[in-house]
Amino acid sequence: MMTPQEFTERLKNNQLVLTIIGMSNIGKSHWAENLAGIGFKHIHCDGRIESKLKERSFIIKNSGPAGLAEWMGYPHEDRFPKTQAEYLNTEKEVMMEIVDGLDKKIEGNTAIDTSGSFIYTGPDAHKGIREKSLVVYIKAPEGKIQEMFEKFIESPKPVIWGDKYDRKEGESEMEALARCYPALLEYRFKLYEECADISIPFDSIYKKVDANGFLELIKNQL
């Protein structure tokens, strides 16, 4: 992992690459956009995934994460295994294209805004991203899982569930989602930690720092 001195030099020389990971609705795009406001290039993975899916003639009625979520559906729907697999395969392609691009040339300070399912993209993508960037995990606040579930329902985003969804006899679809979502989060928290170089607690940045303050917090973790 880079030292604080290397971080400062790369930032100064426009060669700093940050990969931001974490759950959906945790603020990855918010911080990538804030960094873009001070000159960073913003690589939006969900946008690239959406473009590729549309190129393959998948019908996505609305643009953005909500449109992708609508297309993918929920884990209790019959179409979900197929759309989940298609999304994840496309995401793997996108991540490897990003890694290949970083191999060729770093054109300015860059923030890679991953999807929440980056952790499922496999060892090649993880290894390439770790070698070519500093991986920053925005860590979800303890005790706010219910709030995160409510955000997931209010503002849907495409979510890879894997085997973390099971509907018990007598449960409604919403009851099953509400029960399984915390288990999905707990499982993912461990994977994000394993993928990350550093972790930034959500509570330390939410409405407390600007883009430069965010960079300073990252540097102080090195």
C-alpha positions, 0 to 999 in steps of 0.5 A: 500500500502507498505511503502518505508521501506517495499519496501526496506526490501522486495527487500533485502529479495527477496520477492518483487513482482511487477505487471507491467501494461499499454498499449501494446507497452508501455514497460512492457516487456522491464522493466520486462526483465531489472529487470530479468537482476538484479535477478528478476523472469520474469512472462510473461503473454502473453507467458503463454496465448500463451502456453495455447491456443496452448495446446487447439489446437488453431493454432498460426503460429508464436510465440510471441505477433505478432503471437498472434495478427495474430491469434486474428485478427482485430475487423472488422474481422468475427472471432474476437469476438470468438478469443477475448473471447477465449484470454480473458478467457485464460488470466483470467485463467493465472492471477488466476494461478499467484495469486494462486502461490503467495498465496503458496510461493514467490520464489524470487523478481518477475516482473509480465509482464501483457498483455495490457488487464489485466484491463479486467480480473475481480475483483478476479484477480485484488483483488488478484494481488493488495493483493500480489504485488505492481501494477505499471502502466507505464503511456502513454505520453500525446499527443502521441496517434497517435504514439502509434497507429502507433506502434500498426500497425507496431508491432501488439499485441493482443488487446481486443477492447470490444465495443470500435470499430465501423466502420462508413459507408464509412470508410475504415478498417484502418480509423475506427481503426485510429478513434477508437484507441484513444477512446480505449486508453482514456477508458483504461487509467482510468482503469489502474489508478484504478488498479494501486498502483502507476503510473510511467510516460513513459517519466520519464523512457524512455532511462533515467534509468536502472533497479535499477533506475526504482526500485528507482523511484517506491520506491519514489512514495510510 
